[in-house]
Amino acid sequence: MEEPQGRLAAPCGPGGGPGGAAGADAWNHAATWEAVLVFTVLASALFAVLSDPALTSAWAAAGLLLALLPLYYVLGRPAIRCASARRTGLYFALLVLLFAVAAYLDPVANLVLFGLYPQCFIAAPYRRALVVAAALAFTPPLLTLVFARDATALLVMTALAVSQVAFAALFGFWIGRIITQSSERARLIKELEDSRAEVARLSAERGALAERERLAGEIHDTLAQGFTSIIMLVQAAQAQPDPSRHLKLAVRTARENLSEARALIAALAPAPLDGSTLADALNRLTARLGEETGLASGFETRGTSRALPPPVDVVLVRAAQEGLSNVRKHARASRVRVELEYGDREVALRIMDDGAGLSPAQGHDGYGLRAMRARVEQAGGVLRVDGVPGGGTTLEIFIPDKEL
């Protein structure tokens, strides 16, 4: 059989004893047994006096019983709360002495054992507490044997002591099990609270990481591309005898970039969508690329146009910006075409150019494409990039009907 913990005390100092978490929890349980001790002491002392008020021994027994209360509050209570083995041992010794003399003077004092036994198992481990309980039970018969030499009284008191020790053993085991289970529950609650705190911390970190990635994608798709366009336009203006056209486009691009920045900061919809439809925004992006680069650019809408959820609009606009930026920077194309197709079960965006295409060495894992793919997949869609060296490149995005 597993031995119960059998102790409510906690070490004094940080985290234990008075004012500590563990000590406070232990003391919440011990307060019940405190009340039991006070009640049994007062009741035993009263019964001892009432049994025969004329006997000096009855009054002496009552006085010894009442002395148990200051002994407990001065020595026993601090010893229990601080788990001091030396002070607890002294408390037990004085406890046994006072009780044994009181029980020898008046057997009614045995009633106080109902309050003393819990003290033993609260203050000490089970086996040690059982030894103290046995001392409380057998010391009065021992005094009777030494001083009274009354065989009948000795027999009765010994039988009573045996039954008391048996009761104390079962009672102490029950108290110990309660204490052990309470401590286990407290430990599990602490682990649960720690786990919840850890989950909250990890969730916050994951949210912060996701937000950083989102902002990085937004900046890449908006501000970085706008600045790239401005630089290219200014460089083109520097190489022309009449730079006014390129400078005018650079100013317009800078204004649009500023609008993008404000929209990003205010967490609004992408600037190209402000006050216009998705098709208008894509047509404007395509036309601007043609103006800035001289490419033959075209935009076409297929199917029946319909309003899409704002998150889908954002994904398609950002994908178009990234795709057209890649055409500008890498394709070396002469023509580019953008198609927006509304199907029965999905919406599709295609960006096709007749440029250099893709070689195996280039791959499809640039930051822009990775960010674009993440956006599309987050919306439940699929992104495809097809191209062969010298045969142009086609970027296709499909958002399924369930996301519309």
Residue pairs with C-beta under 8 A, 6 or more apart in sequence:
3 126
3 127
3 176
4 126
4 173
4 175
4 176
4 177
4 179
4 180
5 125
5 126
5 176
5 179
5 180
5 183
6 121
6 124
6 125
6 126
6 129
6 172
6 175
6 176
6 179
6 180
7 83
7 121
7 122
7 123
7 124
7 125
7 176
7 179
8 26
8 27
8 29
8 30
8 80
8 122
8 123
8 179
9 23
9 26
9 79
9 80
9 81
9 82
9 83
9 88
9 122
9 123
10 16
10 17
10 20
10 22
10 23
10 25
10 26
10 81
10 82
10 83
11 17
11 22
11 82
11 83
12 18
12 20
12 23
12 81
12 82
12 83
12 84
13 20
14 20
15 21
15 22
16 22
16 23
16 82
16 83
17 23
17 81
17 82
17 83
18 24
18 27
18 81
23 81
25 182
25 186
26 81
27 81
29 178
29 179
29 182
30 80
30 81
30 122
33 115
33 118
33 119
33 122
34 77
36 114
36 115
36 118
37 68
37 69
37 72
37 115
37 116
37 118
37 119
38 69
38 115
39 115
40 111
40 112
40 113
40 114
40 115
40 116
41 65
41 66
41 68
41 69
41 112
41 115
42 66
43 111
44 62
44 65
44 108
44 109
44 110
44 111
44 112
45 61
45 62
45 63
45 65
45 66
46 62
47 108
47 111
48 58
48 59
48 61
48 62
48 65
48 102
48 106
48 108
48 109
49 58
49 59
49 62
51 58
51 106
51 108
52 58
53 59
55 106
57 105
57 106
58 105
58 106
60 102
60 105
61 101
61 102
61 103
61 105
61 106
61 108
61 109
62 102
62 106
64 98
64 99
64 101
64 102
64 105
64 109
65 98
65 99
65 102
65 109
65 112
67 98
68 95
68 98
68 99
68 112
68 116
71 91
71 94
71 95
71 98
72 91
72 119
75 87
75 90
75 91
75 94
76 88
76 91
76 95
76 119
76 123
78 84
78 87
79 87
79 88
79 90
79 91
79 123
80 88
80 119
80 122
80 123
88 123
88 124
91 123
92 120
92 123
92 124
92 132
92 135
95 116
95 119
95 132
95 136
96 132
96 135
96 136
96 139
99 109
99 112
99 113
99 116
99 136
99 139
99 140
100 136
100 139
100 140
100 142
100 143
101 143
102 109
102 112
103 109
103 110
103 139
103 140
104 140
104 143
104 144
104 147
104 148
107 140
107 157
110 140
110 160
110 164
113 136
113 137
113 164
113 168
116 136
117 133
117 136
117 167
117 168
117 171
117 172
118 171
118 175
120 129
120 130
120 132
120 133
120 136
120 168
120 172
121 129
121 133
121 171
121 172
121 175
121 176
122 175
123 129
124 132
126 172
126 173
126 176
129 172
130 165
130 168
130 169
130 172
133 164
133 165
133 168
133 169
133 172
134 165
134 168
136 164
137 160
137 161
137 162
137 164
137 165
137 168
138 158
138 161
138 165
140 157
140 161
141 154
141 157
141 158
141 161
144 150
144 153
144 154
144 157
145 154
148 154
213 371
213 374
215 264
216 371
217 318
217 371
217 374
217 375
218 264
218 318
219 264
220 322
220 367
220 368
220 371
221 318
221 321
221 322
221 368
221 371
222 257
222 260
222 261
222 264
222 270
222 271
222 321
223 257
223 260
223 261
223 264
225 321
225 322
225 325
226 253
226 254
226 256
226 257
226 260
227 257
228 325
228 328
228 329
229 250
229 253
229 257
229 292
229 328
230 250
230 253
230 254
230 257
232 292
232 328
233 246
233 247
233 249
233 250
233 253
233 292
234 246
234 247
234 250
236 246
237 243
237 245
237 246
237 247
237 250
240 246
249 291
249 292
253 288
253 292
256 271
256 272
259 271
259 274
260 270
260 271
262 268
262 271
263 269
263 270
263 271
263 274
268 274
269 310
269 313
269 314
270 281
270 313
270 314
270 317
270 318
272 281
272 284
272 285
272 317
272 321
273 281
273 313
273 314
273 317
276 284
277 305
278 308
278 313
278 316
278 317
278 340
279 299
279 301
279 305
279 340
281 313
281 317
281 320
282 299
282 316
282 317
282 320
282 338
282 340
282 349
283 299
285 317
285 320
285 321
285 324
285 338
286 297
286 298
286 299
286 320
286 324
286 336
286 338
287 297
287 299
289 295
289 297
289 324
289 327
289 328
289 336
290 296
290 297
290 336
292 328
293 328
295 327
295 333
295 334
295 335
295 336
296 334
296 335
296 336
297 335
297 336
297 337
297 338
298 335
298 336
298 337
298 338
299 337
299 338
299 339
299 340
300 337
300 338
300 339
300 340
301 339
301 340
301 341
301 342
302 339
302 340
302 341
302 342
303 341
303 342
303 343
304 342
305 342
306 342
306 404
308 316
308 347
308 404
309 403
309 404
311 379
312 347
312 379
312 399
312 403
312 404
314 375
315 375
315 376
315 378
315 379
315 381
315 397
315 399
316 340
316 347
316 349
316 397
316 399
318 372
318 375
319 349
319 372
319 375
319 376
319 383
319 395
319 397
320 338
320 349
320 351
322 368
322 369
322 371
322 372
323 351
323 372
323 395
324 336
324 338
324 351
325 368
326 366
326 368
326 369
326 395
327 333
327 336
327 351
327 353
327 355
327 393
330 355
330 356
331 353
331 355
331 356
331 392
331 393
332 355
332 356
333 353
333 354
333 355
333 356
333 392
334 354
334 355
335 353
335 354
336 351
336 352
336 353
336 354
337 350
337 351
337 352
337 353
338 349
338 350
338 351
338 352
339 348
339 349
339 350
339 352
340 347
340 348
340 349
341 347
341 348
341 349
341 350
344 401
345 400
345 401
346 398
346 399
346 400
346 401
346 404
347 398
347 399
347 404
348 396
348 397
348 398
348 399
349 396
349 397
350 394
350 395
350 396
350 397
351 394
351 395
352 392
352 393
352 394
352 395
353 392
353 393
354 392
355 392
355 393
356 389
356 390
357 387
357 388
357 389
357 390
357 391
357 392
357 393
358 364
358 385
358 387
358 388
358 389
358 393
359 389
364 385
369 383
369 385
372 383
373 383
376 382
376 383
376 397
376 399
377 383
379 399
379 403
380 399
380 400
380 402
380 403
381 397
381 398
381 399
381 400
381 403
382 397
382 398
383 395
383 396
383 397
384 394
384 395
384 396
384 397
384 398
385 393
385 394
385 395
385 396
386 393
386 394
386 396
387 393
387 394
